[in-house]
Amino acid sequence: METKRFNQQEIKEAAKILRQGGLVAFPSETVYGLGANATLEDAVKQVFIVKGRPIDNPLIVHVENFEQVKQYVDVFHPLTETIVEKFWPGPLTLIFKIKSDALPRVVSAGLSTVSFRMPDHPLTLALIKEVGAPLVGPSANTSGRPSPTQSEHVYHDLNGKIAGILEGGSTTIGVESTVLDISDPTQPPMILRPGAVTKEALEAALKVPILVDQHLVEESQAPRSPGMKYKHYAPKTTVWMVHSEDWQAAFDWATSNHFKIGVLASPTLQERFSNQMTAIYPLTDETVTAAAKGLFAGLRALDEEQVDLIFAPVFSETGLGVAYMNRLKKAANQHFFKP
């Protein structure tokens, strides 16, 4: 199979493939998604096969607008209208209890709930409208690998396995959406996966406490959201997290052991330690926003440099730092450099 690159003028052609059960990757503000028509069971099953994704890991359904959600859901949390008005389109996924048999069970991994998101990308919204049906859209990569933030990342992992990629440039956020469970109208909203829409932002907008799920999913349990159970985001090269006060010790240790080090490096790190770095993925500034945007692309790029270790900066787990550290800890298998 030849994987075709579609541009903006070729959305109709990409939509036709999706209506017929094919797979087309699409851009969003978070990461690229692997699109399949959510109403076609065989197409959705192909997503799991192509990615090597566990069948008990539920998918997020991408919609053109909230009206499309109402085709599949009839009971809503009292805060739903406010949440949608303030955060859609955007990097927020909402979990609803779905009507019986409204979508193929493979979409929800057999759960009674389904996750929905309206992405903030004009090309993908146009694609969904042209298809005339919602699209499942897990990250368009091989399961476990760093998520794709550029079409080239998708092509690297899935060339020859999917029909096409809708080119939409680099993603602007770089980490997957926040997942908010509002499936029970009697319970407070709960974050199941952190993202760019933070707990603080939700509480400020909704004027209610937002819960955060902290429990670990057992092997026998089906996760309620993507990103809750399985190892994610990891390159082949070992990743270590480095606290700001430990950079000198980390580079001295690496140099004394003759290790080749790749670094997700801010301008300050580049200025201070460039002579001790074998490979550099430059971050645009010192902020967690820049680190989150560059995380997956940086892990992929440094993985190609044949280094012994990848060092990545630690940020405080507040605001966007919660989502950034959630992904980085999984990529690093929880390993911090310890002087």
For each residue, the residues with C-beta under 8 A, 3 or more apart:
1: 160 161 162 163
2: 160
3: 155 158 159 160 161 162 163 164 165
4: 163 164 165
5: 151 155 164 165 167
6: 10 11 13 14 24 164 165 166 167
7: 10 167
8: 11 123
9:
10: 6 7 13 14
11: 6 8 14 15 123 126 127 130 166
12: 15 16 130
13: 6 10 16 17
14: 6 10 11 17 18 24 127 130 164 166
15: 11 12 18 19 127 130 131
16: 12 13 19 20
17: 13 14 20 22 23 24 163 164
18: 14 15 21 22 23 24 35 36 37 43 127 131 133 135
19: 15 16 37 131 132 133
20: 16 17
21: 18 36 37 40 42 43 46
22: 17 18 36 43 162 163 164
23: 17 18 34 35 36 43 46 47 50 161 162 163
24: 6 14 17 18 35 127 162 163 164 165 166
25: 32 33 34 35 140 148 151 154 158 162 164 165 166
26: 32 33 35 62 121 123 124 127 135 137 140 165 166 168
27: 32 33 121 123 124 151 166 167 168 169 171
28: 31 32 33 62 119 120 121 124 137 168 171
29: 90 91 119 120 121 171 172 173
30: 91 119 171 173 174 175 176 177 195 196
31: 28 139 140 147 148 149 171 174 175 176 296
32: 25 26 27 28 139 140 147 148 149 150 151 153 154 165 168 171
33: 25 26 27 28 60 62 119 124 135 137 138 139 140
34: 23 25 47 50 51 136 137 138 139 140 141 154 158 162
35: 18 23 24 25 26 62 127 135 136 137 140
36: 18 21 22 23 40 43 44 46 47 135 136
37: 18 19 21 40 43 44 131 133 135
38: 44 59 61 103 104 107 133 134 135 136
39: 103 104 133 134
40: 21 36 37 43 44 104
41: 44 45 104 106
42: 21 45 46
43: 18 21 22 23 36 37 40 46 47
44: 36 37 38 40 41 47 48 59 104 106 107 136
45: 41 42 48 49 106
46: 21 23 36 42 43 49 50
47: 23 34 36 43 44 50 51 53 59 136 138
48: 44 45 51 52 53 54 55 106
49: 45 46 52
50: 23 34 46 47 158 161 162
51: 34 47 48 138 141 142 143
52: 48 49 142 143 144
53: 47 48 57 138 143
54: 48 57 143 229 230
55: 48 106 109
56: 109 110 222 223
57: 53 54 109 138 223 226 229 230
58: 107 108 109 111 114 115 222 223 224 225 226
59: 38 44 47 107 108 109 115 136 137 138 226
60: 33 93 115 116 117 136 137 138 177 179 226
61: 38 72 103 107 114 115 116 117 134 135 136 137
62: 26 28 33 35 116 117 118 119 124 128 134 135 136 137
63: 66 68 69 116 117 118 128 134
64: 68 118 125 128 129 134
65: 68 118
66: 63 69 70 84 88 118
67: 70 71
68: 63 64 65 71 128 134
69: 63 66 72 73 96 116
70: 66 67 73 74
71: 67 68 102
72: 61 69 96 98 99 102 103 114 116
73: 69 70 76 96 97 98 99 102 114 116
74: 70 99
75: 96 97 185
76: 73 80 81 96 182 185
77: 80 182 183 184 185 189
78: 185
79: 82 83 182 189 206 208
80: 76 77 83 84 94 182
81: 76 84 85
82: 79 85 86 205 206
83: 79 80 86 87 88 92 94 180 182 189 202 205 206
84: 66 80 81 87 88 94 118
85: 81 82 88
86: 82 83 205
87: 83 84 90 92 197 202 205
88: 66 83 84 85 92 117 118
89: 118 119 120 121 125
90: 29 87 118 120 197
91: 29 30 117 120 173 176 177 178 195 196 197
92: 83 87 88 117 177 178 180 195 197
93: 60 115 116 117 177 178 179 180 193 195 225
94: 80 83 84 115 116 117 180 182
95: 113 114 115 116 179 180 181 182 183 192 224 225
96: 69 72 73 75 76 113 114 116 182 183
97: 73 75 112 113 183 184
98: 72 73 102 103 108 112 113 114
99: 72 73 74 102
100:
101:
102: 71 72 73 98 99
103: 38 39 61 72 98 107 108 114
104: 38 39 40 41 44 107
105: 108 109 110
106: 41 44 45 48 55 109
107: 38 44 58 59 61 103 104 114 136
108: 58 59 98 103 105 111 112 113 114
109: 55 56 57 58 59 105 106 222 223
110: 56 105 222
111: 58 108 114 222 224
112: 97 98 108
113: 95 96 97 98 108 181 183 224
114: 58 61 72 73 95 96 98 103 107 108 111
115: 58 59 60 61 93 94 95 179 225 226
116: 60 61 62 63 69 72 73 93 94 95 96 134
117: 60 61 62 63 88 91 92 93 94 177
118: 62 63 64 65 66 84 88 89 90 125
119: 28 29 30 33 62 89 124 125 137
120: 28 29 89 90 91
121: 26 27 28 29 89 124 125 168
122: 125 126
123: 8 11 26 27 126 127 166 168
124: 26 27 28 33 62 119 121 127 128 166 168
125: 64 89 118 119 121 122 128 129
126: 11 122 123 129 130
127: 11 14 15 18 24 26 35 123 124 130 131 135 166
128: 62 63 64 68 124 125 131 133 134 135
129: 64 125 126 132
130: 11 12 14 15 126 127
131: 15 18 19 37 127 128 135
132: 19 129
133: 18 19 37 38 39 128
134: 38 39 61 62 63 64 68 116 128
135: 18 26 33 35 36 37 38 61 62 127 128 131
136: 34 35 36 38 44 47 59 60 61 62 107
137: 26 28 33 34 35 59 60 61 62 119 140
138: 33 34 47 51 53 57 59 60 226
139: 31 32 33 34 147 148 176
140: 25 26 31 32 33 34 35 137 148 153 154 157 158 162 165
141: 34 51 145 146 147 148 153 154 157 158
142: 51 52 145 157 158
143: 51 52 53 54 230
144: 52 230 231 232 233 234
145: 141 142 157 233 234 235 300
146: 141 153 233 234 235 295 296 297 299 300 303 331
147: 31 32 139 141 153 175 176 232 233 296
148: 25 31 32 139 140 141 151 153 154 157 296
149: 31 32 153 170 171 174 293 296 297
150: 32 153 154 169 170 171 297
151: 5 25 27 32 148 154 155 165 167 168 169
152: 155 156
153: 32 140 141 146 147 148 149 150 156 157 296 297 300
154: 25 32 34 140 141 148 150 151 157 158 165
155: 3 5 151 152 158 159 165
156: 152 153 159 300
157: 140 141 142 145 148 153 154
158: 3 25 34 50 140 141 142 154 155 161 162
159: 3 155 156
160: 1 2 3
161: 1 3 23 50 158
162: 1 3 22 23 24 25 34 50 140 158 165
163: 1 3 4 17 22 23 24
164: 3 4 5 6 14 17 22 24 25
165: 3 4 5 6 24 25 26 32 140 151 154 155 162
166: 6 11 14 24 25 26 27 123 124 127
167: 5 6 7 27 151
168: 26 27 28 32 121 123 124 151
169: 27 150 151
170: 149 150 297
171: 27 28 29 30 31 32 149 150 174 293
172: 29 293
173: 29 30 91 195 196 292 293
174: 30 31 149 171 292 293 294 295 296 297
175: 30 31 147 195 196 292 295 296 323 324 327
176: 30 31 91 139 147 193 195 226 227 327
177: 30 60 91 92 93 117 193 195 196 197
178: 91 92 93 191 193 194 195 196 197 198 323
179: 60 93 95 115 191 192 193 195 225 226 227
180: 83 92 93 94 95 189 190 191 192 197 202 210
181: 95 113 184 189 190 191 192 213 224 225
182: 76 77 79 80 83 94 95 96 185 189
183: 77 95 96 97 113
184: 77 97 181 187
185: 75 76 77 78 182
186:
187: 184 190
188: 208 209 210 211
189: 77 79 83 180 181 182 202 206 208 210 211
190: 180 181 187 210 211 212 213
191: 178 179 180 181 194 199 202 210 211 212 213
192: 95 179 180 181 213 224 225 228
193: 93 176 177 178 179 225 226 227 228 326
194: 178 191 198 199 212 322 323 326
195: 30 91 92 93 173 175 176 177 178 179 323
196: 30 91 173 175 177 178 292 320 323
197: 87 90 91 92 177 178 180 201 202
198: 178 194 201 202 319 320 322 323
199: 191 194 202 203 210 212 322
200: 203 204 318 319
201: 197 198 204 205
202: 83 87 180 189 191 197 198 199 205 206 210
203: 199 200 206 207 208 209 210
204: 200 201 207
205: 82 83 86 87 201 202
206: 79 82 83 189 202 203 210
207: 203 204
208: 79 188 189 203
209: 188 203
210: 180 188 189 190 191 199 202 203 206
211: 188 189 190 191
212: 190 191 194 199
213: 181 190 191 192 228
214:
215:
216:
217: 221 223 228 229
218: 221
219:
220:
221: 217 218 229
222: 56 58 109 110 111
223: 56 57 58 109 217 226 227 228 229 230
224: 58 95 111 113 181 192 228
225: 58 93 95 115 179 181 192 193 228
226: 57 58 59 60 115 138 176 179 193 223
227: 176 179 193 223 232 326
228: 192 193 213 217 223 224 225
229: 54 57 217 221 223
230: 54 57 143 144 223
231: 144 234 330 333
232: 144 147 227 327 330 331
233: 144 145 146 147 295 296 299 327 328 330 331
234: 144 145 146 231 239 299 330 331 333
235: 145 146 239 299 300 302 303 310 331
236: 303
237: 262 302 303 307 308 309 310
238: 308 309 310 335
239: 234 235 299 309 310 311 312 328 331 332 333 335
240: 250 309 310 311 312 332 335 336 337
241: 311 312 313 314 328 329 332 335 336 337
242: 246 247 250 311 312 313 314 336 337
243: 246 314 336 337
244: 247 313 314
245:
246: 242 243 249 250 337 338 339
247: 242 244 250 251 269 272 273
248: 251 252
249: 246 252 253 337 339
250: 240 242 246 247 253 254 311 337 339
251: 247 248 254 255 261 273 276 277
252: 248 249 255 256
253: 249 250 256 257 337 339
254: 250 251 257 259 261 276 309 311
255: 251 252 258 259 276
256: 252 253
257: 253 254
258: 255
259: 254 255 308 309
260: 278 279 306 307 308 309
261: 251 254 276 277 278 279 307 308 309 310 311
262: 237 277 278 279 280 281 302 305 307 309 310 311
263: 269 273 277 279 280 281 302 310 311 312
264: 281 283 291 294 295 298 299 302 310 311 312 313
265: 269 270 273 274 277 280 281 282 283
266: 269 270 283 285 286 290 291 313
267: 270 271 282 283 285 286
268: 271 272 286
269: 247 263 265 266 272 273 313
270: 265 266 267 273 274 277 280 282
271: 267 268 274
272: 247 268 269
273: 247 251 263 265 269 270 276 277
274: 265 270 271 277 280
275:
276: 251 254 255 261 273
277: 251 261 262 263 265 270 273 274 280
278: 260 261 262 305 307
279: 260 261 262 263 301 302 305 307
280: 262 263 265 270 274 277
281: 262 263 264 265 294 297 298 301 302
282: 265 267 270 294
283: 264 265 266 267 286 290 291 294 298
284: 290 293 294
285: 266 267 290
286: 266 267 268 283 290
287: 290 291
288: 291 292 315 316 319 320 321 324
289: 292 293 320
290: 266 283 284 285 286 287 293 294
291: 264 266 283 287 288 294 295 312 313 315 324
292: 173 174 175 196 288 289 295 320 323 324 327
293: 149 171 172 173 174 284 289 290 297
294: 174 264 281 282 283 284 290 291 297 298
295: 146 174 175 233 264 291 292 298 299 312 324 327 328 331
296: 31 146 147 148 149 153 174 175 233 299 300 327
297: 146 149 150 153 170 174 281 293 294 300 301
298: 264 281 283 294 295 301 302 312
299: 146 233 234 235 239 264 295 296 302 303 310 312 331
300: 145 146 153 156 235 296 297 303 304
301: 279 281 297 298 304 305
302: 235 237 262 263 264 279 281 298 299 305 307 310
303: 146 235 236 237 299 300 310
304: 300 301
305: 262 278 279 301 302
306: 260
307: 237 260 261 262 278 279 302 310
308: 237 238 259 260 261
309: 237 238 239 240 254 259 260 261 262
310: 235 237 238 239 240 261 262 263 264 299 302 303 307
311: 239 240 241 242 250 254 261 262 263 264 337
312: 239 240 241 242 263 264 291 295 298 299 328 331 332
313: 241 242 244 264 266 269 291
314: 241 242 243 244 325 328 336
315: 288 291 321 324 325
316: 288 321
317: 321 322 325
318: 200 321 322
319: 198 200 288 322
320: 196 198 288 289 292 323 324
321: 288 315 316 317 318 324 325
322: 194 198 199 317 318 319 325 326
323: 175 178 194 195 196 198 292 320 326 327
324: 175 288 291 292 295 315 320 321 327 328
325: 314 315 317 321 322 328 329
326: 193 194 227 322 323 329 330
327: 175 176 232 233 292 295 296 323 324 330 331
328: 233 239 241 295 312 314 324 325 331 332
329: 241 325 326 332 334
330: 231 232 233 234 326 327 333
331: 146 232 233 234 235 239 295 299 312 327 328
332: 239 240 241 312 328 329 335 336
333: 231 234 239 330
334: 329
335: 238 239 240 241 332
336: 240 241 242 243 314 332
337: 240 241 242 243 246 249 250 253 311
338: 246
339: 246 249 250 253
